[in-house]
């Protein structure tokens, strides 16, 4: 139960001001439709471990530049998940995506040169294929990237095991990796009905709507 209670503020996803630094997990991942299932699985795993998912999608402010929002999220988060798998050429522009490696670089810079608490930042670096990063970004070899094989279940297991070993919550109960995968499948099966009750389209959910649905389900289904 402890893992669930600490992510809730009045039964809802916490606001930026209410989320503790040691509870925040910054998601530096692709936002395209091909990655959607992995993104949603990652959000569920973060909340099921008792942490709070943070993303540039949580606050759409046209008066603030995207990079400033990234700076703020990195400053507010002790934990960061960085998926650098989008290195293949885009079918339209024939260019790779560099946003995720850039944000990983900002994260590592904050850890090295930031405030005292930033020296304790922790990162999970992900790629699609094991050891591929050694070809296109060998400088991060010391970060021990993990592969997810474009498999949402592998993504959940990776995130669960990484957060399970976090120094802040070693004495807090976590669901086992296979249990968490099963819980996510239960949540997904109930998601369309929950969306209908709330007047939402389950195929096209905003980040905050999806996060609220996850938190609500976890509140009613403690492990």
ChimeraX attribute file (.defattr): number of C-alpha atoms within 10 A of each C-alpha:
attribute: neighborCount
match mode: 1-to-1
recipient: residues
	/A:1	14
	/A:2	13
	/A:3	19
	/A:4	20
	/A:5	13
	/A:6	16
	/A:7	26
	/A:8	22
	/A:9	12
	/A:10	7
	/A:11	12
	/A:12	15
	/A:13	22
	/A:14	18
	/A:15	10
	/A:16	14
	/A:17	7
	/A:18	11
	/A:19	21
	/A:20	16
	/A:21	18
	/A:22	19
	/A:23	22
	/A:24	23
	/A:25	26
	/A:26	24
	/A:27	25
	/A:28	25
	/A:29	23
	/A:30	19
	/A:31	11
	/A:32	8
	/A:33	9
	/A:34	10
	/A:35	14
	/A:36	16
	/A:37	14
	/A:38	22
	/A:39	20
	/A:40	18
	/A:41	21
	/A:42	24
	/A:43	23
	/A:44	28
	/A:45	28
	/A:46	21
	/A:47	24
	/A:48	27
	/A:49	24
	/A:50	26
	/A:51	25
	/A:52	29
	/A:53	28
	/A:54	27
	/A:55	19
	/A:56	18
	/A:57	13
	/A:58	15
	/A:59	13
	/A:60	10
	/A:61	11
	/A:62	7
	/A:63	6
	/A:64	10
	/A:65	9
	/A:66	12
	/A:67	13
	/A:68	11
	/A:69	17
	/A:70	18
	/A:71	14
	/A:72	11
	/A:73	21
	/A:74	29
	/A:75	19
	/A:76	21
	/A:77	24
	/A:78	23
	/A:79	26
	/A:80	22
	/A:81	20
	/A:82	22
	/A:83	22
	/A:84	24
	/A:85	23
	/A:86	18
	/A:87	17
	/A:88	10
	/A:89	11
	/A:90	11
	/A:91	8
	/A:92	6
	/A:93	7
	/A:94	9
	/A:95	11
	/A:96	13
	/A:97	16
	/A:98	11
	/A:99	15
	/A:100	19
	/A:101	21
	/A:102	13
	/A:103	19
	/A:104	21
	/A:105	13
	/A:106	16
	/A:107	28
	/A:108	20
	/A:109	13
	/A:110	17
	/A:111	21
	/A:112	14
	/A:113	10
	/A:114	14
	/A:115	11
	/A:116	10
	/A:117	12
	/A:118	21
	/A:119	15
	/A:120	14
	/A:121	21
	/A:122	20
	/A:123	22
	/A:124	18
	/A:125	20
	/A:126	23
	/A:127	20
	/A:128	18
	/A:129	14
	/A:130	13
	/A:131	14
	/A:132	14
	/A:133	22
	/A:134	12
	/A:135	8
	/A:136	9
	/A:137	12
	/A:138	11
	/A:139	10
	/A:140	16
	/A:141	11
	/A:142	7
	/A:143	11
	/A:144	12
	/A:145	21
	/A:146	18
	/A:147	20
	/A:148	20
	/A:149	15
	/A:150	16
	/A:151	13
	/A:152	20
	/A:153	22
	/A:154	18
	/A:155	22
	/A:156	26
	/A:157	19
	/A:158	20
	/A:159	21
	/A:160	24
	/A:161	14
	/A:162	14
	/A:163	23
	/A:164	20
	/A:165	11
	/A:166	13
	/A:167	11
	/A:168	11
	/A:169	17
	/A:170	11
	/A:171	11
	/A:172	12
	/A:173	15
	/A:174	22
	/A:175	17
	/A:176	15
	/A:177	19
	/A:178	14
	/A:179	13
	/A:180	21
	/A:181	22
	/A:182	13
	/A:183	20
	/A:184	22
	/A:185	14
	/A:186	13
	/A:187	18
	/A:188	16
	/A:189	11
	/A:190	12
	/A:191	19
	/A:192	15
	/A:193	14
	/A:194	18
	/A:195	17
	/A:196	11
	/A:197	9
	/A:198	11
	/A:199	9
	/A:200	16
	/A:201	14
	/A:202	16
	/A:203	10
	/A:204	10
	/A:205	13
	/A:206	13
	/A:207	18
	/A:208	16
	/A:209	16
	/A:210	19
	/A:211	22
	/A:212	16
	/A:213	20
	/A:214	23
	/A:215	23
	/A:216	16
	/A:217	17
	/A:218	21
	/A:219	18
	/A:220	8
	/A:221	13
	/A:222	14
	/A:223	16
